[in-house]
Amino acid sequence: MHIVDFVSGSFAGACGVAVGYPLDTVKVRIQTQKQFTGLWQCTVATFTKEGVHGFFKGMSFPITTISMTSSVVFGTYRNCLQCLSQARGDGCGPNTKLEVFLSGLVAGIAQISVMSPGDIVKVRLQCQTESKRGGTNIPKPKYHGPVHCVLSIIKEEGIMGLYRGTLPLMLRDGPSYATYFLTYTYICEWLTENGKKRPDWSGVMLAGGIAGMAAWTIGTPMDVIKARLQMDGARGVKRYNGFYHCITETVRTEGVGVFFRSLGINCLRAFPVNMVVFVTYEILTGFLRGGHDGASFRV
Protein backbone atom coordinates (compact mmCIF):
# COMPACT_ATOMS: atom_id res chain seq x y z
CA MET A 1 0.00 0.00 0.00
CA HIS A 2 1.22 3.51 -0.86
CA ILE A 3 1.07 5.27 2.54
CA VAL A 4 3.17 8.19 1.30
CA ASP A 5 0.39 9.35 -1.03
CA PHE A 6 -2.06 9.64 1.87
CA VAL A 7 0.37 11.88 3.77
CA SER A 8 1.31 14.03 0.77
CA GLY A 9 -2.31 14.36 -0.29
CA SER A 10 -3.27 15.61 3.17
CA PHE A 11 -0.75 18.47 3.14
CA ALA A 12 -1.53 19.30 -0.48
CA GLY A 13 -5.25 19.57 0.26
CA ALA A 14 -4.68 21.93 3.20
CA CYS A 15 -2.53 24.21 1.02
CA GLY A 16 -5.20 24.20 -1.67
CA VAL A 17 -7.90 25.26 0.80
CA ALA A 18 -5.83 28.19 2.06
CA VAL A 19 -5.25 29.45 -1.48
CA GLY A 20 -8.79 29.10 -2.81
CA TYR A 21 -11.11 29.68 0.13
CA PRO A 22 -12.01 33.36 -0.50
CA LEU A 23 -13.17 32.63 -4.05
CA ASP A 24 -14.95 29.50 -2.82
CA THR A 25 -16.99 31.65 -0.41
CA VAL A 26 -17.98 33.98 -3.24
CA LYS A 27 -18.90 31.00 -5.42
CA VAL A 28 -21.16 29.42 -2.79
CA ARG A 29 -22.96 32.72 -2.15
CA ILE A 30 -23.58 33.27 -5.86
CA GLN A 31 -24.95 29.74 -6.17
CA THR A 32 -27.34 29.93 -3.23
CA GLN A 33 -28.37 33.57 -2.70
CA LYS A 34 -30.11 35.65 -5.33
CA GLN A 35 -28.97 39.00 -3.94
CA PHE A 36 -25.53 38.22 -5.35
CA THR A 37 -25.54 38.64 -9.13
CA GLY A 38 -21.91 38.18 -10.05
CA LEU A 39 -18.29 37.83 -8.96
CA TRP A 40 -17.49 41.52 -8.55
CA GLN A 41 -20.81 42.49 -6.96
CA CYS A 42 -20.60 39.62 -4.45
CA THR A 43 -16.97 40.41 -3.61
CA VAL A 44 -17.67 44.09 -2.99
CA ALA A 45 -20.84 43.40 -0.98
CA THR A 46 -19.08 40.82 1.20
CA PHE A 47 -16.11 43.06 1.88
CA THR A 48 -18.26 46.13 2.58
CA LYS A 49 -20.57 44.38 5.02
CA GLU A 50 -18.29 41.81 6.65
CA GLY A 51 -14.72 42.85 5.92
CA VAL A 52 -11.92 40.47 4.99
CA HIS A 53 -13.17 37.99 7.61
CA GLY A 54 -16.29 37.44 5.52
CA PHE A 55 -14.29 35.60 2.87
CA PHE A 56 -12.86 33.14 5.38
CA LYS A 57 -15.98 32.17 7.33
CA GLY A 58 -15.90 28.52 8.33
CA MET A 59 -12.39 27.85 7.00
CA SER A 60 -10.99 26.13 10.10
CA PHE A 61 -13.25 23.10 9.73
CA PRO A 62 -12.60 22.57 5.98
CA ILE A 63 -8.84 22.83 6.56
CA THR A 64 -9.13 19.76 8.77
CA THR A 65 -11.70 17.81 6.77
CA ILE A 66 -10.28 18.57 3.33
CA SER A 67 -6.86 17.50 4.55
CA MET A 68 -8.46 14.14 5.32
CA THR A 69 -10.45 13.96 2.08
CA SER A 70 -7.47 14.94 -0.04
CA SER A 71 -5.48 12.25 1.73
CA VAL A 72 -8.18 9.71 0.85
CA VAL A 73 -8.33 10.92 -2.77
CA PHE A 74 -4.62 10.71 -3.52
CA GLY A 75 -4.06 7.57 -1.46
CA THR A 76 -7.02 5.74 -3.00
CA TYR A 77 -6.04 6.88 -6.49
CA ARG A 78 -2.46 5.63 -6.22
CA ASN A 79 -3.43 2.34 -4.62
CA CYS A 80 -6.13 1.71 -7.25
CA LEU A 81 -3.52 2.25 -9.95
CA GLN A 82 -1.29 -0.28 -8.22
CA CYS A 83 -4.11 -2.84 -7.97
CA LEU A 84 -5.03 -2.44 -11.63
CA SER A 85 -1.40 -2.75 -12.64
CA GLN A 86 -1.02 -5.93 -10.61
CA ALA A 87 -4.22 -7.32 -12.14
CA ARG A 88 -2.68 -6.97 -15.61
CA GLY A 89 0.49 -8.69 -14.47
CA ASP A 90 4.07 -7.57 -14.03
CA GLY A 91 5.95 -6.09 -16.93
CA CYS A 92 2.89 -4.66 -18.66
CA GLY A 93 4.20 -1.12 -18.62
CA PRO A 94 2.61 2.08 -17.22
CA ASN A 95 -1.07 2.29 -16.35
CA THR A 96 -3.43 2.89 -19.24
CA LYS A 97 -5.56 6.01 -19.52
CA LEU A 98 -8.66 3.92 -18.73
CA GLU A 99 -7.05 2.78 -15.49
CA VAL A 100 -6.21 6.38 -14.60
CA PHE A 101 -9.82 7.40 -15.29
CA LEU A 102 -11.28 4.53 -13.24
CA SER A 103 -8.87 5.11 -10.34
CA GLY A 104 -9.83 8.78 -10.26
CA LEU A 105 -13.52 7.84 -10.29
CA VAL A 106 -13.09 5.47 -7.34
CA ALA A 107 -11.02 8.04 -5.46
CA GLY A 108 -13.67 10.74 -5.91
CA ILE A 109 -16.44 8.49 -4.62
CA ALA A 110 -14.35 7.09 -1.75
CA GLN A 111 -13.85 10.46 -0.09
CA ILE A 112 -17.57 11.33 0.10
CA SER A 113 -18.14 9.78 3.53
CA VAL A 114 -15.34 11.90 4.99
CA MET A 115 -16.08 15.05 3.00
CA SER A 116 -19.85 15.43 3.27
CA PRO A 117 -20.17 16.61 6.92
CA GLY A 118 -17.37 19.14 6.55
CA ASP A 119 -18.73 20.38 3.25
CA ILE A 120 -22.22 21.16 4.56
CA VAL A 121 -20.73 23.03 7.55
CA LYS A 122 -18.53 25.03 5.18
CA VAL A 123 -21.48 25.96 2.97
CA ARG A 124 -23.72 26.92 5.90
CA LEU A 125 -21.07 29.17 7.44
CA GLN A 126 -20.12 30.73 4.10
CA CYS A 127 -23.74 31.67 3.44
CA GLN A 128 -24.08 33.60 6.72
CA THR A 129 -24.05 37.16 5.47
CA GLU A 130 -25.01 38.59 8.87
CA SER A 131 -22.21 40.44 10.60
CA LYS A 132 -21.24 39.78 14.22
CA ARG A 133 -20.64 43.51 14.56
CA GLY A 134 -24.27 44.36 13.94
CA GLY A 135 -26.35 46.42 16.34
CA THR A 136 -29.23 45.34 18.53
CA ASN A 137 -31.79 45.51 15.72
CA ILE A 138 -29.64 43.71 13.14
CA PRO A 139 -29.98 39.91 12.82
CA LYS A 140 -27.10 37.93 14.27
CA PRO A 141 -25.52 34.88 12.56
CA LYS A 142 -27.34 31.62 13.24
CA TYR A 143 -24.14 29.63 13.76
CA HIS A 144 -21.35 30.77 16.08
CA GLY A 145 -18.69 28.56 14.51
CA PRO A 146 -18.01 25.08 13.03
CA VAL A 147 -18.71 23.10 16.22
CA HIS A 148 -21.92 25.01 16.93
CA CYS A 149 -22.97 24.50 13.32
CA VAL A 150 -22.43 20.73 13.54
CA LEU A 151 -24.36 20.46 16.81
CA SER A 152 -27.20 22.64 15.47
CA ILE A 153 -27.58 20.53 12.32
CA ILE A 154 -27.66 17.31 14.36
CA LYS A 155 -30.20 18.80 16.78
CA GLU A 156 -32.51 20.19 14.07
CA GLU A 157 -32.09 17.65 11.27
CA GLY A 158 -30.62 14.55 12.87
CA ILE A 159 -27.26 12.95 12.14
CA MET A 160 -28.26 12.44 8.49
CA GLY A 161 -28.52 16.20 8.16
CA LEU A 162 -24.73 16.23 7.96
CA TYR A 163 -25.02 14.13 4.79
CA ARG A 164 -27.56 16.25 2.98
CA GLY A 165 -26.52 16.71 -0.63
CA THR A 166 -24.48 13.50 -0.70
CA LEU A 167 -25.98 12.25 -4.01
CA PRO A 168 -25.08 15.36 -6.04
CA LEU A 169 -21.74 15.46 -4.22
CA MET A 170 -21.06 11.91 -5.42
CA LEU A 171 -22.22 12.74 -8.95
CA ARG A 172 -19.96 15.78 -8.87
CA ASP A 173 -16.80 14.27 -7.44
CA GLY A 174 -16.75 10.86 -9.14
CA PRO A 175 -16.64 12.16 -12.75
CA SER A 176 -14.70 15.27 -11.70
CA TYR A 177 -11.80 13.39 -10.14
CA ALA A 178 -11.73 10.93 -13.03
CA THR A 179 -11.35 13.92 -15.39
CA TYR A 180 -8.93 15.58 -12.98
CA PHE A 181 -6.33 12.82 -12.89
CA LEU A 182 -6.74 11.92 -16.56
CA THR A 183 -6.17 15.52 -17.65
CA TYR A 184 -3.17 15.88 -15.35
CA THR A 185 -1.64 12.69 -16.71
CA TYR A 186 -2.17 13.68 -20.35
CA ILE A 187 -0.65 17.13 -19.94
CA CYS A 188 2.32 15.89 -17.91
CA GLU A 189 3.13 13.30 -20.56
CA TRP A 190 2.73 15.89 -23.31
CA LEU A 191 5.10 18.31 -21.55
CA THR A 192 7.73 15.68 -20.66
CA GLU A 193 10.79 15.84 -22.90
CA ASN A 194 12.24 12.67 -24.41
CA GLY A 195 14.52 10.85 -22.02
CA LYS A 196 13.00 12.43 -18.90
CA LYS A 197 10.60 10.93 -16.40
CA ARG A 198 8.63 14.08 -15.72
CA PRO A 199 8.14 17.67 -16.90
CA ASP A 200 9.82 20.57 -15.13
CA TRP A 201 8.02 22.34 -12.28
CA SER A 202 6.39 24.91 -14.56
CA GLY A 203 4.86 21.98 -16.45
CA VAL A 204 3.57 20.49 -13.21
CA MET A 205 1.96 23.79 -12.28
CA LEU A 206 0.34 24.16 -15.70
CA ALA A 207 -0.92 20.58 -15.71
CA GLY A 208 -2.36 20.90 -12.20
CA GLY A 209 -4.10 24.18 -12.97
CA ILE A 210 -5.66 22.93 -16.21
CA ALA A 211 -6.68 19.65 -14.57
CA GLY A 212 -8.53 21.59 -11.88
CA MET A 213 -10.34 23.71 -14.46
CA ALA A 214 -11.34 20.61 -16.45
CA ALA A 215 -12.68 18.91 -13.34
CA TRP A 216 -14.81 21.91 -12.35
CA THR A 217 -16.18 22.22 -15.87
CA ILE A 218 -17.58 18.71 -15.41
CA GLY A 219 -18.63 19.18 -11.80
CA THR A 220 -20.18 22.66 -11.64
CA PRO A 221 -23.83 21.71 -12.44
CA MET A 222 -23.93 19.15 -9.60
CA ASP A 223 -22.08 21.61 -7.36
CA VAL A 224 -24.96 24.06 -7.75
CA ILE A 225 -27.55 21.40 -6.84
CA LYS A 226 -25.44 20.22 -3.91
CA ALA A 227 -25.12 23.71 -2.43
CA ARG A 228 -28.84 24.40 -2.79
CA LEU A 229 -29.85 21.16 -1.09
CA GLN A 230 -27.37 21.80 1.73
CA MET A 231 -28.80 25.28 2.35
CA ASP A 232 -32.45 24.29 1.88
CA GLY A 233 -34.36 24.81 5.12
CA ALA A 234 -31.37 26.28 6.97
CA ARG A 235 -33.19 29.62 7.24
CA GLY A 236 -36.59 28.13 7.98
CA VAL A 237 -37.91 27.95 4.39
CA LYS A 238 -37.73 24.58 2.66
CA ARG A 239 -38.14 24.75 -1.13
CA TYR A 240 -37.10 21.33 -2.40
CA ASN A 241 -38.49 17.86 -1.81
CA GLY A 242 -35.33 16.13 -2.92
CA PHE A 243 -32.64 15.82 -5.55
CA TYR A 244 -34.82 15.58 -8.65
CA HIS A 245 -37.25 18.24 -7.45
CA CYS A 246 -34.32 20.60 -6.86
CA ILE A 247 -33.16 20.12 -10.45
CA THR A 248 -36.60 20.59 -12.04
CA GLU A 249 -37.53 23.55 -9.82
CA THR A 250 -34.22 25.25 -10.49
CA VAL A 251 -34.61 24.83 -14.26
CA ARG A 252 -38.23 25.98 -14.14
CA THR A 253 -37.55 29.17 -12.21
CA GLU A 254 -34.05 30.15 -13.38
CA GLY A 255 -33.34 28.24 -16.58
CA VAL A 256 -30.57 25.79 -17.47
CA GLY A 257 -27.96 28.54 -17.49
CA VAL A 258 -28.00 28.75 -13.69
CA PHE A 259 -26.05 25.49 -13.53
CA PHE A 260 -23.09 27.22 -15.15
CA ARG A 261 -23.42 30.66 -13.56
CA SER A 262 -20.52 29.93 -11.20
CA LEU A 263 -18.38 28.09 -13.77
CA GLY A 264 -16.17 31.12 -14.38
CA ILE A 265 -15.35 31.60 -10.71
CA ASN A 266 -14.85 27.86 -10.24
CA CYS A 267 -12.26 27.82 -13.02
CA LEU A 268 -10.66 31.03 -11.76
CA ARG A 269 -10.26 29.46 -8.34
CA ALA A 270 -9.35 25.99 -9.61
CA PHE A 271 -6.22 27.01 -11.51
CA PRO A 272 -4.12 28.41 -8.63
CA VAL A 273 -5.57 25.96 -6.09
CA ASN A 274 -4.71 22.84 -8.04
CA MET A 275 -1.42 24.27 -9.22
CA VAL A 276 -0.47 24.48 -5.52
CA VAL A 277 -2.02 21.09 -4.71
CA PHE A 278 -0.06 19.14 -7.31
CA VAL A 279 3.25 20.93 -6.72
CA THR A 280 2.93 20.32 -2.97
CA TYR A 281 1.90 16.71 -3.53
CA GLU A 282 4.73 15.91 -5.93
CA ILE A 283 7.42 17.62 -3.83
CA LEU A 284 6.34 15.86 -0.62
CA THR A 285 5.90 12.51 -2.33
CA GLY A 286 9.39 12.71 -3.82
CA PHE A 287 10.87 13.77 -0.50
CA LEU A 288 9.13 11.05 1.53
CA ARG A 289 10.13 8.40 -0.97
CA GLY A 290 13.74 9.52 -0.80
CA GLY A 291 13.85 11.02 -4.30
CA HIS A 292 16.17 13.86 -5.18
CA ASP A 293 14.10 15.56 -7.88
CA GLY A 294 10.52 15.00 -6.82
CA ALA A 295 8.18 12.12 -7.51
CA SER A 296 7.94 10.46 -10.86
CA PHE A 297 5.00 11.66 -12.86
CA ARG A 298 4.62 8.36 -14.60
CA VAL A 299 1.40 6.61 -13.63
C-alpha positions as CSV (number, residue, x, y, z in Angstrom):
1,M,0.0,0.0,0.0
2,H,1.2,3.5,-0.9
3,I,1.1,5.3,2.5
4,V,3.2,8.2,1.3
5,D,0.4,9.3,-1.0
6,F,-2.1,9.6,1.9
7,V,0.4,11.9,3.8
8,S,1.3,14.0,0.8
9,G,-2.3,14.4,-0.3
10,S,-3.3,15.6,3.2
11,F,-0.8,18.5,3.1
12,A,-1.5,19.3,-0.5
13,G,-5.2,19.6,0.3
14,A,-4.7,21.9,3.2
15,C,-2.5,24.2,1.0
16,G,-5.2,24.2,-1.7
17,V,-7.9,25.3,0.8
18,A,-5.8,28.2,2.1
19,V,-5.2,29.5,-1.5
20,G,-8.8,29.1,-2.8
21,Y,-11.1,29.7,0.1
22,P,-12.0,33.4,-0.5
23,L,-13.2,32.6,-4.1
24,D,-15.0,29.5,-2.8
25,T,-17.0,31.6,-0.4
26,V,-18.0,34.0,-3.2
27,K,-18.9,31.0,-5.4
28,V,-21.2,29.4,-2.8
29,R,-23.0,32.7,-2.2
30,I,-23.6,33.3,-5.9
31,Q,-25.0,29.7,-6.2
32,T,-27.3,29.9,-3.2
33,Q,-28.4,33.6,-2.7
34,K,-30.1,35.6,-5.3
35,Q,-29.0,39.0,-3.9
36,F,-25.5,38.2,-5.4
37,T,-25.5,38.6,-9.1
38,G,-21.9,38.2,-10.0
39,L,-18.3,37.8,-9.0
40,W,-17.5,41.5,-8.6
41,Q,-20.8,42.5,-7.0
42,C,-20.6,39.6,-4.4
43,T,-17.0,40.4,-3.6
44,V,-17.7,44.1,-3.0
45,A,-20.8,43.4,-1.0
46,T,-19.1,40.8,1.2
47,F,-16.1,43.1,1.9
48,T,-18.3,46.1,2.6
49,K,-20.6,44.4,5.0
50,E,-18.3,41.8,6.6
51,G,-14.7,42.9,5.9
52,V,-11.9,40.5,5.0
53,H,-13.2,38.0,7.6
54,G,-16.3,37.4,5.5
55,F,-14.3,35.6,2.9
56,F,-12.9,33.1,5.4
57,K,-16.0,32.2,7.3
58,G,-15.9,28.5,8.3
59,M,-12.4,27.8,7.0
60,S,-11.0,26.1,10.1
61,F,-13.3,23.1,9.7
62,P,-12.6,22.6,6.0
63,I,-8.8,22.8,6.6
64,T,-9.1,19.8,8.8
65,T,-11.7,17.8,6.8
66,I,-10.3,18.6,3.3
67,S,-6.9,17.5,4.5
68,M,-8.5,14.1,5.3
69,T,-10.5,14.0,2.1
70,S,-7.5,14.9,0.0
71,S,-5.5,12.3,1.7
72,V,-8.2,9.7,0.9
73,V,-8.3,10.9,-2.8
74,F,-4.6,10.7,-3.5
75,G,-4.1,7.6,-1.5
76,T,-7.0,5.7,-3.0
77,Y,-6.0,6.9,-6.5
78,R,-2.5,5.6,-6.2
79,N,-3.4,2.3,-4.6
80,C,-6.1,1.7,-7.2
81,L,-3.5,2.2,-10.0
82,Q,-1.3,-0.3,-8.2
83,C,-4.1,-2.8,-8.0
84,L,-5.0,-2.4,-11.6
85,S,-1.4,-2.7,-12.6
86,Q,-1.0,-5.9,-10.6
87,A,-4.2,-7.3,-12.1
88,R,-2.7,-7.0,-15.6
89,G,0.5,-8.7,-14.5
90,D,4.1,-7.6,-14.0
91,G,5.9,-6.1,-16.9
92,C,2.9,-4.7,-18.7
93,G,4.2,-1.1,-18.6
94,P,2.6,2.1,-17.2
95,N,-1.1,2.3,-16.4
96,T,-3.4,2.9,-19.2
97,K,-5.6,6.0,-19.5
98,L,-8.7,3.9,-18.7
99,E,-7.0,2.8,-15.5
100,V,-6.2,6.4,-14.6
101,F,-9.8,7.4,-15.3
102,L,-11.3,4.5,-13.2
103,S,-8.9,5.1,-10.3
104,G,-9.8,8.8,-10.3
105,L,-13.5,7.8,-10.3
106,V,-13.1,5.5,-7.3
107,A,-11.0,8.0,-5.5
108,G,-13.7,10.7,-5.9
109,I,-16.4,8.5,-4.6
110,A,-14.3,7.1,-1.7
111,Q,-13.9,10.5,-0.1
112,I,-17.6,11.3,0.1
113,S,-18.1,9.8,3.5
114,V,-15.3,11.9,5.0
115,M,-16.1,15.1,3.0
116,S,-19.8,15.4,3.3
117,P,-20.2,16.6,6.9
118,G,-17.4,19.1,6.5
119,D,-18.7,20.4,3.3
120,I,-22.2,21.2,4.6
121,V,-20.7,23.0,7.6
122,K,-18.5,25.0,5.2
123,V,-21.5,26.0,3.0
124,R,-23.7,26.9,5.9
125,L,-21.1,29.2,7.4
126,Q,-20.1,30.7,4.1
127,C,-23.7,31.7,3.4
128,Q,-24.1,33.6,6.7
129,T,-24.1,37.2,5.5
130,E,-25.0,38.6,8.9
131,S,-22.2,40.4,10.6
132,K,-21.2,39.8,14.2
133,R,-20.6,43.5,14.6
134,G,-24.3,44.4,13.9
135,G,-26.4,46.4,16.3
136,T,-29.2,45.3,18.5
137,N,-31.8,45.5,15.7
138,I,-29.6,43.7,13.1
139,P,-30.0,39.9,12.8
140,K,-27.1,37.9,14.3
141,P,-25.5,34.9,12.6
142,K,-27.3,31.6,13.2
143,Y,-24.1,29.6,13.8
144,H,-21.4,30.8,16.1
145,G,-18.7,28.6,14.5
146,P,-18.0,25.1,13.0
147,V,-18.7,23.1,16.2
148,H,-21.9,25.0,16.9
149,C,-23.0,24.5,13.3
150,V,-22.4,20.7,13.5
151,L,-24.4,20.5,16.8
152,S,-27.2,22.6,15.5
153,I,-27.6,20.5,12.3
154,I,-27.7,17.3,14.4
155,K,-30.2,18.8,16.8
156,E,-32.5,20.2,14.1
157,E,-32.1,17.7,11.3
158,G,-30.6,14.5,12.9
159,I,-27.3,12.9,12.1
160,M,-28.3,12.4,8.5
161,G,-28.5,16.2,8.2
162,L,-24.7,16.2,8.0
163,Y,-25.0,14.1,4.8
164,R,-27.6,16.3,3.0
165,G,-26.5,16.7,-0.6
166,T,-24.5,13.5,-0.7
167,L,-26.0,12.3,-4.0
168,P,-25.1,15.4,-6.0
169,L,-21.7,15.5,-4.2
170,M,-21.1,11.9,-5.4
171,L,-22.2,12.7,-8.9
172,R,-20.0,15.8,-8.9
173,D,-16.8,14.3,-7.4
174,G,-16.8,10.9,-9.1
175,P,-16.6,12.2,-12.8
176,S,-14.7,15.3,-11.7
177,Y,-11.8,13.4,-10.1
178,A,-11.7,10.9,-13.0
179,T,-11.4,13.9,-15.4
180,Y,-8.9,15.6,-13.0
181,F,-6.3,12.8,-12.9
182,L,-6.7,11.9,-16.6
183,T,-6.2,15.5,-17.6
184,Y,-3.2,15.9,-15.4
185,T,-1.6,12.7,-16.7
186,Y,-2.2,13.7,-20.3
187,I,-0.6,17.1,-19.9
188,C,2.3,15.9,-17.9
189,E,3.1,13.3,-20.6
190,W,2.7,15.9,-23.3
191,L,5.1,18.3,-21.6
192,T,7.7,15.7,-20.7
193,E,10.8,15.8,-22.9
194,N,12.2,12.7,-24.4
195,G,14.5,10.9,-22.0
196,K,13.0,12.4,-18.9
197,K,10.6,10.9,-16.4
198,R,8.6,14.1,-15.7
199,P,8.1,17.7,-16.9
200,D,9.8,20.6,-15.1
201,W,8.0,22.3,-12.3
202,S,6.4,24.9,-14.6
203,G,4.9,22.0,-16.4
204,V,3.6,20.5,-13.2
205,M,2.0,23.8,-12.3
206,L,0.3,24.2,-15.7
207,A,-0.9,20.6,-15.7
208,G,-2.4,20.9,-12.2
209,G,-4.1,24.2,-13.0
210,I,-5.7,22.9,-16.2
211,A,-6.7,19.6,-14.6
212,G,-8.5,21.6,-11.9
213,M,-10.3,23.7,-14.5
214,A,-11.3,20.6,-16.5
215,A,-12.7,18.9,-13.3
216,W,-14.8,21.9,-12.4
217,T,-16.2,22.2,-15.9
218,I,-17.6,18.7,-15.4
219,G,-18.6,19.2,-11.8
220,T,-20.2,22.7,-11.6
221,P,-23.8,21.7,-12.4
222,M,-23.9,19.2,-9.6
223,D,-22.1,21.6,-7.4
224,V,-25.0,24.1,-7.7
225,I,-27.6,21.4,-6.8
226,K,-25.4,20.2,-3.9
227,A,-25.1,23.7,-2.4
228,R,-28.8,24.4,-2.8
229,L,-29.9,21.2,-1.1
230,Q,-27.4,21.8,1.7
231,M,-28.8,25.3,2.4
232,D,-32.4,24.3,1.9
233,G,-34.4,24.8,5.1
234,A,-31.4,26.3,7.0
235,R,-33.2,29.6,7.2
236,G,-36.6,28.1,8.0
237,V,-37.9,28.0,4.4
238,K,-37.7,24.6,2.7
239,R,-38.1,24.7,-1.1
240,Y,-37.1,21.3,-2.4
241,N,-38.5,17.9,-1.8
242,G,-35.3,16.1,-2.9
243,F,-32.6,15.8,-5.5
244,Y,-34.8,15.6,-8.7
245,H,-37.3,18.2,-7.5
246,C,-34.3,20.6,-6.9
247,I,-33.2,20.1,-10.5
248,T,-36.6,20.6,-12.0
249,E,-37.5,23.5,-9.8
250,T,-34.2,25.3,-10.5
251,V,-34.6,24.8,-14.3
252,R,-38.2,26.0,-14.1
253,T,-37.5,29.2,-12.2
254,E,-34.0,30.1,-13.4
255,G,-33.3,28.2,-16.6
256,V,-30.6,25.8,-17.5
257,G,-28.0,28.5,-17.5
258,V,-28.0,28.7,-13.7
259,F,-26.0,25.5,-13.5
260,F,-23.1,27.2,-15.2
261,R,-23.4,30.7,-13.6
262,S,-20.5,29.9,-11.2
263,L,-18.4,28.1,-13.8
264,G,-16.2,31.1,-14.4
265,I,-15.4,31.6,-10.7
266,N,-14.8,27.9,-10.2
267,C,-12.3,27.8,-13.0
268,L,-10.7,31.0,-11.8
269,R,-10.3,29.5,-8.3
270,A,-9.3,26.0,-9.6
271,F,-6.2,27.0,-11.5
272,P,-4.1,28.4,-8.6
273,V,-5.6,26.0,-6.1
274,N,-4.7,22.8,-8.0
275,M,-1.4,24.3,-9.2
276,V,-0.5,24.5,-5.5
277,V,-2.0,21.1,-4.7
278,F,-0.1,19.1,-7.3
279,V,3.2,20.9,-6.7
280,T,2.9,20.3,-3.0
281,Y,1.9,16.7,-3.5
282,E,4.7,15.9,-5.9
283,I,7.4,17.6,-3.8
284,L,6.3,15.9,-0.6
285,T,5.9,12.5,-2.3
286,G,9.4,12.7,-3.8
287,F,10.9,13.8,-0.5
288,L,9.1,11.1,1.5
289,R,10.1,8.4,-1.0
290,G,13.7,9.5,-0.8
291,G,13.9,11.0,-4.3
292,H,16.2,13.9,-5.2
293,D,14.1,15.6,-7.9
294,G,10.5,15.0,-6.8
295,A,8.2,12.1,-7.5
296,S,7.9,10.5,-10.9
297,F,5.0,11.7,-12.9
298,R,4.6,8.4,-14.6
299,V,1.4,6.6,-13.6
